[in-house]
Amino acid sequence: MTYQPPTALPRRLVDDPEVQHALGSHDFGTVFRLARERAGISYSKIAAECDIKPDRVGLLARGQGRITSFEKVVQIADALRVPGHLVGLSPRPWEVDASPAGPPRVEIGPPSMRRRTVLQAATSTGLAAALPALHRPEAPQRITDTYVDRLRARTTRLRRLDDVLGGGDTYRVYHAEVQATKTLLRDRSFIGNARRQLTGLLAEQAQQAGWAAYDAGRLRDAVGLYEESRTAAQDAQDTDLYGNSLAFLAYAIEDDRRAVAFAEESCATITPRTPSTVQALLYERLAWACAVDGRAVETERALEAARQALDGAQADEPQPDWAAWVDNDELDIMTGRCWTELRRPLRAVPVLTRALSRFTDDHARDKSLYLSWLADAYLTAGEAEAAAATTGRALDLAIGVASIRPRQRLAPLLDRLRVHADISEVRQVLDQARG
């Protein structure tokens, strides 16, 4: 039998547009209030099943406070039997047939969607431990450069999980790597340059864990890990990782002007010896910070600097794996995002369309996010039909992705589309979002 939580929102309530909007923005106070008003579920019952104090449930229902902990989001979603895709999670255990008659069964869908869902189900049920990349090599009492190289290769393999899984699935894996490396630094002795090398690896691992935390909605954890990475990179005298830690902080903090200051500081670490992909990464993060702060001239200047960095790359130039994903397609995506943010759709649409044509659906989370910016640009240009069609594609890709970011991006888009509900294409995607 599939797992049935004691308290479940009635189907009619889960399908309610107001409830779905509240779930998408993690406004559980509104969900609690509507559950009591429309389904007769008492606050005390909600409190008991969600492990929240009754008085806090009441405060949340009155709009006083928010649920910000990722673990609590998961707990509430499971207690109320909310489908994972409505709150940015992978399919929940009760959505998967765990009958002893056979292996976990997932819904039939396109091959890329089935692959994503199976991988996410494997991670959430502990089966990810069977992946070869997760077997950590036994540490010697005296750490050598060779052993650190083995750990770095392992970190590279683990990073590939982010290609198909969201931070809700990968955060614990990446955070465990950080903790294991810190234990080695504390408990082992080192030969030669191995301590500094391992400290640099810690900076890299903390950035990866911070990224997963950010993707999973654990903003405070993400910022803390980026700060930890900055300290480790400084201790390791690794200028590239130090600059990237600042760029990550610029991306994560919610103060636009401080974000620009962090991004500018990260770019100040660039020297002629900085690898081209690292230069491009830091410059494009500066461009994004400037775009969010409404600085069009500075945005364009930073994007051009990133383009020049990539164009000037030498064929035999070594690139760190953590920045190797930065290429002209990635820069096109960032360019389109920046122009969308600056409300310049005539610049955003062509570059996003061109770049997205080269992205496969296997990278579901990222493509869903990128499509959301294209839909945003279409809507700003007054093309509601194109915006609706693009939003529908993004919604399809967001199913089964353990990341809160696609839903965070799509919720306000759906709100803006509702004013065009007289258009059949828009009505169709609004129905899709409710279903």
N, C-alpha and C positions, 0 to 999 in steps of 0.2 A: 504493500500500500504506500501511496505517497504521503508525506508528512502533512498533517493538517493542524496548524496552530489553533489554540483554543479561541482566540479572538480574531475574527476575519471581517474586513469591510465587505458588506454585501456587494455583489457584482454591479448593481445599479449605482452604488456610490463610487466604486472604483472607476466606472465609466463616465462619471459626471465631469464635465469640462472644468468646473471650478476646483474640484478635488484634484484632478490631474495637473492643473496649473500649479496648485499649492505643492503637490508632491514634487513636480519638476524643479521648483525653486527651494525645496526642503523647508517649506513653511508648514511644519507639522502642527503648529497651533491652530491654523485654519482647518487642517484635516481633523484634528480632535474635535473642534467645535462643530463641524459639519457632521461628524460621526454621531455626536450626541443629538443634534437637532433633527437629522434626517433618518438616522438608523436606530436611535434610542440606545446607543452604547454609552454607558455611564463613564464619567471621568475616573471613577474609582476602578472600574474594570480595565480601562485603558492603562491606568497607572500600574495596576498589578501585572498585566501582561507585558508592558513595555519597560518595567522596572524603573519607573519614574515616580517620584513622590506625588500624591494626589494634588497637593497645593500647587506644585510646579506645573502639572498638566493644566490646571485652571488658569495660571498666569500665562502660559503659552497660548491657550485658547483666547485669551483677551489681548493677544498681541504683545505681551511683555516678555521679551527674550526670544532666543532662537536655539535650535539644535545645531551645534557645529561639530560635534565629535563624529568621526566616520563610523566608529564602532556603534554609537547610539543610533545613527541612521540605519545601519544594518539591522540592529535589534528591533527597532520600531517597524521597519519594513517587514520583517519576518513575523512579528507579533500580529500585525494587521493584515498579513498575507497580501502585501502589495507587490505586484510583479516587479522584478528587479529593474527592467528597462525604464520604468517610470521614475526611478530615483537614481539612475546612473550606475546600477550594479549589474553584474552578470546574473544569469538565471539563478534563482534561489533554489535551495535543495528541494523544496516542495514543488517546484516547477519541473523537476526531473523525476522520471519514473525510476525509483530505486528498488523496484521489486526484486526479490531473490531469484526470480525466474531468469534473470539476464542482466547484462551490464546496463549502466545508466543510459536511458533513452532520451534524446532531445528531439525537439520539433524538427520536422523536415523543412528545409529551406535551400536556398542556393548553396553550392558547394563551399564557397568562401565563408558564408554565414555558418554552415554546419561545422567547418573547421574551427572557427573562432569559438563557437559555443562549446564544443568538445574540449578544447584546450582550457577554456575558462572553468568548465565543470571539473576538469582534472585538477586544476590548481586549487580550487575552493574545497575539494574533498581530500586534499593531501596527496593525490597521485602525482603531483609535480615532483615529489621527492624521488620518483623513479627516473627522472631525466638525468642523463649522464652529467650534464653541466652542474648539477647540484651536489655532486659528491666532492666534498672539500678534501684536498690532499692532506694527509697527516703531517703535522708540523714537527720538525726536528727541534731539539732543545736549543740549538744555535742556528739562527736564521741566516741564510746566505742569499746573495743576489739571485742565484738560480731558483731558489724556492720562491722568492718574490715574483720572479718572472712567471712561474707556474700559477701563482695566485692572480697575476695580472691577466694571463690568458683565460683563466676561469671567469674573471670579471667581464672580459670581452664576450665570452659565450653567454653569460647571464644577461648581458645588455640586450641580446637579441630577443629575449622574452618580451621586451617593450614593443617590438614590431607588431605583435599580435594580441598582447594582453594589456589591459589597463592597469592603472596604479592600484585599484582595489584588489587585484590579484597578485601584483608583484611587490607591493610595499614590504610585506613581511620578509620575503626572500632577500630583498636588497638591504633591508635594515639589519637582518641577521648577519650579513656579510660585514657590515660596518662594526657590529659588536664583536664579531670574531677577530677582526683585524685589530681592534683596540685591545682585546685580550692578549694577542700576540705581542703587541708593543709593550704591554705592561709586564708580561710574565716571562718573556724569552730574552736570551742574550743574542747579540748580533755580530756578524763577521763583516769587516770592511764597511762598505757603504750601504749595507742592507737596511739599517734602521731608517735612513733618510729615504730610501727607495720605497719602503713599506709605508712610511708616513705620507709620501706622495700618493700611493695607491689608496690610502684611507681617504684622502681628499677627493679622489675620483669616485670612490664608492659612496661617500657621503653625498656627492652631487647626484648620483644615480638614485639613491634612496630618497633624497629630497625631491627629485622630479616625480617619483612614484607617489610620494606623499601629496604633492601638489595636485597631481592628476586624480588622486582619490578624494580630494577635498580636505585634506589635513593640512591646512595652510600654516598653522603654528608649527607643526612638526617640520614642514618643508623649510621654513625660514630658519629654524634651529639647526637643521642639518646643513644648510648653506653656510651658516655662520661657522659651524664646526669645520666644514670644508675649507673655508677661508683661513682659519687658524692652522689647519694641517698643511695646506699648500704653502703658507708663509714659513712654517717650520721646516718644510721640505725644500724650501727655496725654489719652488716650481712656479715660475712667473705665469705660465700659460694657465695652469689650473687656478691660480690665484685670481687672474683676470676673469676666468669663467665663473668662479664663485660669486664675484661681484655682479656679473651679468645675470646670473640666476636670481640674485637678490633683487635686482632691478625688475625682473620679470614677475617676482612673487609679491613684493610689497604693494600695498594698496594706496600709497601716497604718491601721486603722479610726479611731483617735483623731486621727491627723494629718489624715485625710480630713475629719473633722468640723471641725477647726480651720481648714483651708483653706476649707471651705464657709461657715463663719461669717464668715471674713474677706472672702469674696466678697460676701456679703450686706451687709456693713458699707459697701460702696461704693455702695449704693442711696441715691438722693436723690429728692426729688419730681420731678426732671427725667428720671429714668431711665425709658425706654420700658416700657410695661406688660409686653410679652413678655419683655424682658430681666429685669425683676423676677421674673416667674413662673419663668423658667428658673433663675435663681440660687436662688430659694426651693425649687424642686422638687429641685435637686441637693443642697441642704442636707437636705431631707426624706429623700432616699435615703441620704446619709451617716449620718444619725441612725438610720435603720432598720437598716442594716447593723451599726451599733454597738449595736443593741438598745434604743434610746431611743424608746419609744413616744410619750411625751408631747411631746417635742421634734419628733418626726416629724409628729404631727398638727398642731402649731402651725405648722410650716413649710408644710405642705400648705394650710392655711387661708390663710396669707399669700399663697401663690401664687394661690389661687382669687380672693382679693380683688383682687389685681393685675389679673387678667384681667377680672373683673367691672367694674372701674373704668376700663377702657380707653375712650378717646374715639374716636368713629368716624373722625375726621380726624387722629388721632395717628400721626405717622410711626414706623415700626418698622424696625430694621435687618434686612436680608434674612437674616443669619445667625441671627436669633432668630424670624423670622416664622412658622416652623413650629410654634411653641409655641401651642397652643390648648386648649380644654376637653377634646378627645379625648385629646391628649397628656397632659394633667394627670390625666385618669381612668386612663390606662395607668400613669403613675407612682404614682398612689394605690394601684392594685391591686398593683403590684410591691412597694410598701412594706409593705402589709398582709400580703402573702405572705411577705416576708422576716421579718416579726414574728410569723409563724405565727398569723395571724388570718384563716382562710379564709372565715368567714362575712361578713367585710367585703370581702375581696379578690374573691371569685367574682362577685358581682353587678356591681361596677364594671368589672372586666375583660371580662365577657361583653358588657356594654352597649357598651363602647368598641370591642371587636374586631368587633362587628357592623357597624361603620362603616369598617373597614379593608379595602381590596381586596387581593387576592392579588398584585397587581403590586408591592407593597412587601413582597417575599417575605422578605427577611432580618428586617426589623422585625417582621412579623407572626409569623414563626416564633419569634422571641425572646419576643414577648408571649404567644403560646400556651403557651410553656414555663412561664411564670409561672402561667398559669391551670391548667395540668396539675399544677404543684407544689401550688397551693392545693387542688385537688380531692384530691390524694393525702394532704395533711395532714388533710383533712376525712374521710378514710377512704373516699372514692369512687374505688376503683381502676378501675372500668369507665370512668367519665367521664375520669379521668386518662389512661387508655390511649388512648381515642378522640382526645383533644386532643393527646397526644404524637404520634399517627400523623399528624395534620394538620400538626403542626410539622415532622416529618421530611420529609413531602412537599415543603413549602415550602423547606426547607433545601437541597434538591438543586440543585446548580449555583450556589450562592451563595458567592462568594469571601470568606467571613468565617469566622473560627474560632469566633465567639461562639455561634451556634446549637448546634453540636456540643458546645461546652463546657457549655452549659446542659442539653442533653438527655442527656449521658452519665450524670450522677448520677441523673437521673430514671429512666432505664432500669434502673440498678442497684436503685433503690428498688422499681421495679415487679416485679423478678424474684421477690421474695418472694410475689407474688400470681400466679405462673405457672400456678396451677391454674384461673384464670379465663380463659375462651376469648378474651375481648377483649384481655387482657394478652398471652396467647400470640401472638395475631395481630400485635400491634405489636412484640413482641420478634423475631418472624420477619421483620417488615418492616425492622427495624433491621439485622438480619444480612444481608438481601438487598441 
